[in-house]
Amino acid sequence: MSHALQDQRPARAPKSAAPAGLTRGGLPRWAPAGIAALSIVLGCGIGVLADLHSKIQWGLIGAILFLVITYTASAVIENRRQAKDRIATSIVWVSFVLAVIPLLSLIWTTVSRGIKALDGDFLSHSMNGVTSFEQGGGVYHALLGTIEQVALATAIAAPIGLLTAVYLVEYGRGSLARAVTFFVDVMTGIPSIVAGLFILTTWNLALGFGPSGFAGSMALSILMMPVVVRSTEEMLKLVPNELREAALALGVPKWRMILKVVLPTAIGGIATGVMLAVARIAGETAPIMLLVFGTQLINGNPFEGAQSSLPLYIWEQYKVGSDASYDRAWAAALVLIAFVMILNLVARGIARWKAPKTGR
Amino acid sequence: MASTTPTQIDQAPPVSKSARSTGRAGDKIFAGLSKGSGILLLVIMASIAIFLTYRASIALSKNEGNFLTTFDWNASANPPVFGIAVLLFGTIVSSIIAMAIAVPIAVGIALFISHYAPRKLAAPLAYVVDLLAAVPSIIYGIWGALFLVPQLAGLNLWLDEYLGWTYVFDKTQVGVARSLFTVGILLAIMILPIVTSVSREVFLQVPRMNEEAALALGATRWEVIRMSVLPFGRSGVISASMLGLGRALGETMAVATVLSPSFLINGHILDPGGGTFAQNIAAKFDEANEFGRDALIASGLVLFLLTLLVNGAARLIIARRKDFSGANA
């Protein structure tokens, strides 16, 4: 991936190999790591001494110290061009660390707080008869709702998305295909709450149905379709044209060529795309809130009556605001994050295992 | 159709007339199906616009206030008075804060992954950043409200003390950091992955010759990036930021959990209060009567048009670069 890296190695090597001679004294190779360690220590030290409560301030002090020390050291010992180069490198490293910290913090918070209320009872019981301020209760009804709604949404969105991608790659020519491509792109950016409002206006207000898991599934499928189309399209484009031509040369009709040659070749990537899309919609709250309504009881029928879902459950428990409900919210968040991460990992696993073999 | 044709094809040699004709029938049906689902997507997009506009027009015809300038949202009252001024302000301000934080950091991460990280680590590191996108927004929301808000108290004091003279960072109300600024930080974390992944794809497509030419002239790594990578990737970064902006505009749950809403326009971004389109819909939906829902749908329509505009523009910028293929993230 980092193709520029090879170019730098030879450029750097002489510097450390020939301390005297061609290059004037440069910073030693361990300098960035050393300065980083020093600024972390200083950042924490200043944080403790100045009695700053928030770790964010500690981190920011450390990061700024790192940049300043790097620049000064390099400007003094090396030259200004080198100093600029070093400070750019430092900024790039710091920004990467800045991105990883929230992820780690979020996962750590969820796991450490969620583990408290999470046990077998939590997974196998609903909230039936549990008042908001007492301990106990569980997430079973929400988990069931999430799985049913996501399965229904996938059943709607995956075939449509797949066929659209096939149209775009195998059949699509001209202005219709261009319009579909453009609007699929735009559709990826539809806010989830707008998808929810759309189903609300059509299914609930215009057609007069009540809240149900299925209404939520339809909104989710709107969010899922463009994702499936894009990923499938990319995968179908990777299938070598020689395979198609070989099949057609044997007299196979085009639709059978697509079903028996093109799709099986790309099936790994397609499955990955669908699973990533599933992972994305499993965490959607807004449309569920508008359309599925939420309940404390187990409702196994997605076509009739209010259901619950994991994200909605977290939202409800958060809104209650008691200690017990916060514990439940974090535990449900842990369940949801585990669900999504497992889907993600499985998807990446399939992608690696069944990567299409291309000549390129 | 599908049940009969495969057997016939298997039995008959490909030259026979019957096989050919059934093949053609199957072709027509399959092509029709796939074309149909393509058209279905367009129909869905069109009907979103049509139905939202229809319900919104019902609400707007009875609105006693000015939809654009009223600082109030009493859609369920009689007569109904509601306006989007505060929501528009909050949505745009929080998105701008998110962009101001996320875009530089995302460009840094993209450069890190494409040009700085050790080669073997680049792919796993890219995956770690992508994981940020996999976390559901409601979890960002409760993390933001229960962890980030207390942690930001100190930073807010700093900003108020040292940058308070700028008016924007002047904190005039005491209270926890349930402000547009905190929402902006949270949104920045949420849009990092998409901005990063699109920028990264462009940076990886910089012609190698350009970089090597700069290196051969004795440029440092930063000079290579400034002279050949950034100019090449500029339009890609712009469109990536706009995709991120589209996400930030429409984010619901993270905003709804963190913000303590109020119907005031307040330029002091550290003060708690404000509101966004999506947050307002989520907060007001439960208590809204049928007319109140129509009013919320009207605000949803504005949000839809806003994101449509931003995303459409981003896609058009990307589409102008024919060789660029990483825009699907």
Chai-1 contact restraints between the chains, C-beta under 6 A:
chainA,res_idxA,chainB,res_idxB,connection_type,confidence,min_distance_angstrom,max_distance_angstrom,comment,restraint_id
A,M1,B,A122,contact,1.0,0.0,6.0,A-B,restraint_1
A,S2,B,H115,contact,1.0,0.0,6.0,A-B,restraint_2
A,S2,B,A117,contact,1.0,0.0,6.0,A-B,restraint_3
A,S2,B,R119,contact,1.0,0.0,6.0,A-B,restraint_4
A,S2,B,A122,contact,1.0,0.0,6.0,A-B,restraint_5
A,A4,B,H115,contact,1.0,0.0,6.0,A-B,restraint_6
A,A4,B,E211,contact,1.0,0.0,6.0,A-B,restraint_7
A,L5,B,R119,contact,1.0,0.0,6.0,A-B,restraint_8
A,D7,B,L215,contact,1.0,0.0,6.0,A-B,restraint_9
A,L52,B,G154,contact,1.0,0.0,6.0,A-B,restraint_10
A,H53,B,G154,contact,1.0,0.0,6.0,A-B,restraint_11
A,S54,B,Q151,contact,1.0,0.0,6.0,A-B,restraint_12
A,S54,B,G154,contact,1.0,0.0,6.0,A-B,restraint_13
A,I56,B,Q151,contact,1.0,0.0,6.0,A-B,restraint_14
A,I56,B,L155,contact,1.0,0.0,6.0,A-B,restraint_15
A,Q57,B,G154,contact,1.0,0.0,6.0,A-B,restraint_16
A,R81,B,T220,contact,1.0,0.0,6.0,A-B,restraint_17
A,K84,B,W222,contact,1.0,0.0,6.0,A-B,restraint_18
A,D85,B,T220,contact,1.0,0.0,6.0,A-B,restraint_19
A,D85,B,R221,contact,1.0,0.0,6.0,A-B,restraint_20
A,D85,B,W222,contact,1.0,0.0,6.0,A-B,restraint_21
A,A88,B,W222,contact,1.0,0.0,6.0,A-B,restraint_22
A,I91,B,G108,contact,1.0,0.0,6.0,A-B,restraint_23
A,V92,B,G108,contact,1.0,0.0,6.0,A-B,restraint_24
A,V92,B,L111,contact,1.0,0.0,6.0,A-B,restraint_25
A,V92,B,F112,contact,1.0,0.0,6.0,A-B,restraint_26
A,V92,B,Y116,contact,1.0,0.0,6.0,A-B,restraint_27
A,S95,B,I105,contact,1.0,0.0,6.0,A-B,restraint_28
A,S95,B,G108,contact,1.0,0.0,6.0,A-B,restraint_29
A,S95,B,I109,contact,1.0,0.0,6.0,A-B,restraint_30
A,F96,B,I109,contact,1.0,0.0,6.0,A-B,restraint_31
A,F96,B,F112,contact,1.0,0.0,6.0,A-B,restraint_32
A,L98,B,I105,contact,1.0,0.0,6.0,A-B,restraint_33
A,A99,B,I109,contact,1.0,0.0,6.0,A-B,restraint_34
A,A99,B,V129,contact,1.0,0.0,6.0,A-B,restraint_35
A,A99,B,L192,contact,1.0,0.0,6.0,A-B,restraint_36
A,P102,B,I189,contact,1.0,0.0,6.0,A-B,restraint_37
A,L103,B,L132,contact,1.0,0.0,6.0,A-B,restraint_38
A,L106,B,W143,contact,1.0,0.0,6.0,A-B,restraint_39
A,T109,B,W143,contact,1.0,0.0,6.0,A-B,restraint_40
A,T109,B,F147,contact,1.0,0.0,6.0,A-B,restraint_41
A,I160,B,S37,contact,1.0,0.0,6.0,A-B,restraint_42
A,L163,B,L33,contact,1.0,0.0,6.0,A-B,restraint_43
A,L163,B,S34,contact,1.0,0.0,6.0,A-B,restraint_44
A,L163,B,S37,contact,1.0,0.0,6.0,A-B,restraint_45
A,T164,B,S37,contact,1.0,0.0,6.0,A-B,restraint_46
A,T164,B,G38,contact,1.0,0.0,6.0,A-B,restraint_47
A,T164,B,L41,contact,1.0,0.0,6.0,A-B,restraint_48
A,V166,B,S34,contact,1.0,0.0,6.0,A-B,restraint_49
A,Y167,B,S34,contact,1.0,0.0,6.0,A-B,restraint_50
A,Y167,B,K35,contact,1.0,0.0,6.0,A-B,restraint_51
A,Y167,B,G38,contact,1.0,0.0,6.0,A-B,restraint_52
A,Y171,B,A31,contact,1.0,0.0,6.0,A-B,restraint_53
A,V180,B,G38,contact,1.0,0.0,6.0,A-B,restraint_54
A,F183,B,L42,contact,1.0,0.0,6.0,A-B,restraint_55
A,F183,B,M45,contact,1.0,0.0,6.0,A-B,restraint_56
A,D185,B,R315,contact,1.0,0.0,6.0,A-B,restraint_57
A,V186,B,N311,contact,1.0,0.0,6.0,A-B,restraint_58
A,V186,B,G312,contact,1.0,0.0,6.0,A-B,restraint_59
A,G189,B,G246,contact,1.0,0.0,6.0,A-B,restraint_60
A,G189,B,T307,contact,1.0,0.0,6.0,A-B,restraint_61
A,G189,B,N311,contact,1.0,0.0,6.0,A-B,restraint_62
A,P191,B,G250,contact,1.0,0.0,6.0,A-B,restraint_63
A,P191,B,A278,contact,1.0,0.0,6.0,A-B,restraint_64
A,P191,B,T307,contact,1.0,0.0,6.0,A-B,restraint_65
A,I193,B,T252,contact,1.0,0.0,6.0,A-B,restraint_66
A,I193,B,A278,contact,1.0,0.0,6.0,A-B,restraint_67
A,I193,B,I281,contact,1.0,0.0,6.0,A-B,restraint_68
A,V194,B,G300,contact,1.0,0.0,6.0,A-B,restraint_69
A,V194,B,F304,contact,1.0,0.0,6.0,A-B,restraint_70
A,L197,B,I297,contact,1.0,0.0,6.0,A-B,restraint_71
A,L197,B,G300,contact,1.0,0.0,6.0,A-B,restraint_72
A,F198,B,I48,contact,1.0,0.0,6.0,A-B,restraint_73
A,T201,B,F51,contact,1.0,0.0,6.0,A-B,restraint_74
A,T201,B,R55,contact,1.0,0.0,6.0,A-B,restraint_75
A,T202,B,F51,contact,1.0,0.0,6.0,A-B,restraint_76
A,R230,B,N328,contact,1.0,0.0,6.0,A-B,restraint_77
A,E234,B,N328,contact,1.0,0.0,6.0,A-B,restraint_78
A,G251,B,P14,contact,1.0,0.0,6.0,A-B,restraint_79
A,P253,B,G23,contact,1.0,0.0,6.0,A-B,restraint_80
A,P253,B,G26,contact,1.0,0.0,6.0,A-B,restraint_81
A,P253,B,D27,contact,1.0,0.0,6.0,A-B,restraint_82
A,K254,B,D27,contact,1.0,0.0,6.0,A-B,restraint_83
A,W255,B,G26,contact,1.0,0.0,6.0,A-B,restraint_84
A,W255,B,D27,contact,1.0,0.0,6.0,A-B,restraint_85
A,W255,B,F30,contact,1.0,0.0,6.0,A-B,restraint_86
A,A279,B,A134,contact,1.0,0.0,6.0,A-B,restraint_87
A,G283,B,P136,contact,1.0,0.0,6.0,A-B,restraint_88
A,T285,B,I138,contact,1.0,0.0,6.0,A-B,restraint_89
A,T285,B,M253,contact,1.0,0.0,6.0,A-B,restraint_90
A,A286,B,T252,contact,1.0,0.0,6.0,A-B,restraint_91
A,P311,B,P136,contact,1.0,0.0,6.0,A-B,restraint_92
A,P311,B,I138,contact,1.0,0.0,6.0,A-B,restraint_93
A,I314,B,I138,contact,1.0,0.0,6.0,A-B,restraint_94
A,W315,B,I138,contact,1.0,0.0,6.0,A-B,restraint_95
A,Y318,B,I142,contact,1.0,0.0,6.0,A-B,restraint_96
A,A329,B,I142,contact,1.0,0.0,6.0,A-B,restraint_97
A,A333,B,I139,contact,1.0,0.0,6.0,A-B,restraint_98
A,L336,B,P136,contact,1.0,0.0,6.0,A-B,restraint_99
A,V340,B,A134,contact,1.0,0.0,6.0,A-B,restraint_100
A,N344,B,A134,contact,1.0,0.0,6.0,A-B,restraint_101
